[in-house]
Amino acid sequence: MQEEETFEIAVKINEGLEPLTFTIIAQDDISTLEHVFSFKVIRDKHTLATIRPDADHCWQLLKGEMEKEDVDAIGSAIDAHYA
């Protein structure tokens, strides 16, 4: 089993406000057959959501409550982290 990777991203969620910093924990998603990571989204030591990449650079919310555009914005920042 691969170890978790932890990193921070800054995402502009609300137009006109400063970007928010989130801690991201990447972990193997054992619920899938293919090698896919899921990502815990943490802010102020609270897990807000767990997300996973979907088809065509879209992201899927697995746990938590978050607007679809926020999930995609955080997902795009995760993609940029790995680029």
VENFENLIN-V534535 format. One record per residue. RES is the residue in one letter. NEAR is the number of other C-alpha atoms within 12 Angstrom. Layout:
BEGIN
res:near
RES:NEAR
RES:NEAR
END
This chain:
BEGIN
res:near
M:8
Q:12
E:11
E:16
E:19
T:18
F:21
E:23
I:27
A:24
V:29
K:21
I:25
N:13
E:10
G:8
L:9
E:11
P:17
L:23
T:20
F:30
T:28
I:36
I:29
A:29
Q:24
D:22
D:24
I:14
S:13
T:13
L:9
E:9
H:15
V:19
F:31
S:30
F:38
K:35
V:41
I:26
R:19
D:12
K:13
H:14
T:20
L:26
A:30
T:30
I:39
R:36
P:29
D:20
A:10
D:11
H:18
C:22
W:30
Q:29
L:27
L:23
K:17
G:19
E:16
M:22
E:18
K:19
E:18
D:27
V:34
D:27
A:30
I:42
G:38
S:27
A:32
I:35
D:23
A:15
H:18
Y:12
A:7
END
